[in-house]
């Protein structure tokens, strides 16, 4: 791509280089995770999470690392509360107001889920 002004060309090249560097670092992190994954006792859970649409390797590893044992949650309701993905509520007498998600749960796990979505 060519720009009229040389400064625009320089800025564009800097941004392209930054994206390329970020992609290279991401690839290195994924390679490091993959090299450690066979020895991890939670690998079956990571593999199962990756079967879901939108959940890639890093997201699956983050979720398993943050949650640990998913069986400690008796049903999805406490798991969603752990993620902070339950609606906020204010009630007074018979008046009930439900708002957006509370965001009071685990920030890292919620971020991995939102990125996957």
C-alpha positions as CSV (number, residue, x, y, z in Angstrom):
1,X,0.0,0.0,0.0
2,X,1.3,3.4,-0.9
3,X,0.5,6.8,0.7
4,X,1.0,10.3,-0.6
5,X,3.0,11.6,2.3
6,X,6.2,9.8,3.4
7,X,5.2,10.1,7.1
8,X,2.0,8.2,6.4
9,X,4.0,5.4,4.8
10,X,6.3,5.3,7.8
11,X,3.4,5.1,10.3
12,X,1.7,2.4,8.2
13,X,4.9,0.3,8.2
14,X,5.3,0.7,11.9
15,X,1.8,-0.5,12.5
16,X,2.2,-3.5,10.1
17,X,5.5,-4.4,11.9
18,X,3.7,-4.2,15.3
19,X,1.0,-6.6,14.1
20,X,3.5,-9.0,12.7
21,X,5.5,-8.9,15.9
22,X,2.3,-9.6,18.0
23,X,1.4,-12.5,15.7
24,X,5.0,-14.0,16.1
25,X,4.8,-13.7,19.9
26,X,1.4,-15.3,20.0
27,X,2.7,-18.2,17.9
28,X,5.6,-18.6,20.3
29,X,3.3,-18.7,23.3
30,X,1.0,-21.3,21.6
31,X,4.1,-23.4,20.8
32,X,5.3,-23.2,24.4
33,X,1.8,-24.2,25.7
34,X,1.6,-27.1,23.3
35,X,4.9,-28.4,24.4
36,X,3.8,-28.4,28.1
37,X,0.2,-29.7,27.4
38,X,0.9,-33.4,27.1
39,X,2.2,-33.6,30.7
40,X,-0.8,-31.6,32.2
41,X,-3.4,-33.7,33.9
42,X,-6.1,-31.3,32.7
43,X,-5.3,-31.9,29.1
44,X,-8.6,-33.8,28.4
45,X,-10.6,-30.8,29.7
46,X,-8.6,-28.4,27.5
47,X,-9.2,-30.7,24.5
48,X,-12.9,-30.8,25.3
49,X,-13.2,-27.0,25.6
50,X,-11.5,-26.6,22.2
51,X,-14.3,-28.6,20.7
52,X,-16.7,-25.7,21.4
53,X,-17.0,-23.0,18.8
54,X,-14.8,-20.0,19.5
55,X,-12.6,-21.6,22.1
56,X,-9.0,-21.9,20.9
57,X,-6.0,-23.3,22.7
58,X,-5.1,-20.2,24.8
59,X,-8.7,-19.6,25.8
60,X,-9.2,-23.2,26.9
61,X,-5.9,-23.2,28.9
62,X,-6.9,-20.0,30.6
63,X,-10.3,-21.3,31.5
64,X,-8.9,-24.6,32.9
65,X,-6.2,-22.8,34.8
66,X,-8.6,-20.3,36.4
67,X,-11.4,-22.7,37.1
68,X,-9.4,-25.8,38.0
69,X,-11.9,-28.6,38.6
70,X,-15.2,-27.9,36.8
71,X,-16.9,-30.6,38.8
72,X,-16.8,-28.5,42.0
73,X,-19.8,-26.6,40.5
74,X,-23.0,-28.6,41.1
75,X,-24.7,-26.9,38.1
76,X,-24.1,-24.1,35.6
77,X,-25.6,-21.4,37.8
78,X,-22.7,-21.2,40.3
79,X,-20.2,-21.6,37.4
80,X,-21.7,-18.6,35.7
81,X,-21.6,-16.7,39.0
82,X,-17.9,-17.6,39.3
83,X,-17.4,-16.0,35.9
84,X,-19.4,-12.9,36.8
85,X,-21.9,-13.6,33.9
86,X,-25.1,-13.4,35.9
87,X,-27.4,-10.4,35.7
88,X,-27.2,-7.8,38.4
89,X,-30.3,-7.2,40.5
90,X,-31.7,-4.5,42.7
91,X,-34.9,-5.1,44.6
92,X,-36.9,-3.2,47.0
93,X,-40.2,-4.5,48.2
94,X,-42.0,-5.7,45.1
95,X,-39.9,-3.7,42.7
96,X,-37.2,-5.8,41.0
97,X,-34.7,-4.4,38.5
98,X,-32.3,-6.6,36.6
99,X,-29.4,-5.1,34.8
100,X,-26.3,-6.2,32.9
101,X,-23.8,-8.8,34.0
102,X,-22.3,-8.2,37.5
103,X,-18.6,-8.6,36.4
104,X,-17.8,-9.6,40.0
105,X,-16.4,-13.0,39.1
106,X,-13.0,-14.2,37.8
107,X,-11.8,-11.5,35.3
108,X,-9.4,-13.7,33.4
109,X,-11.9,-16.5,32.8
110,X,-14.7,-14.1,31.8
111,X,-12.3,-12.4,29.4
112,X,-11.5,-15.7,27.8
113,X,-15.2,-16.5,27.4
114,X,-16.0,-13.1,26.0
115,X,-13.1,-13.4,23.5
116,X,-14.4,-16.8,22.5
117,X,-17.9,-15.5,21.9
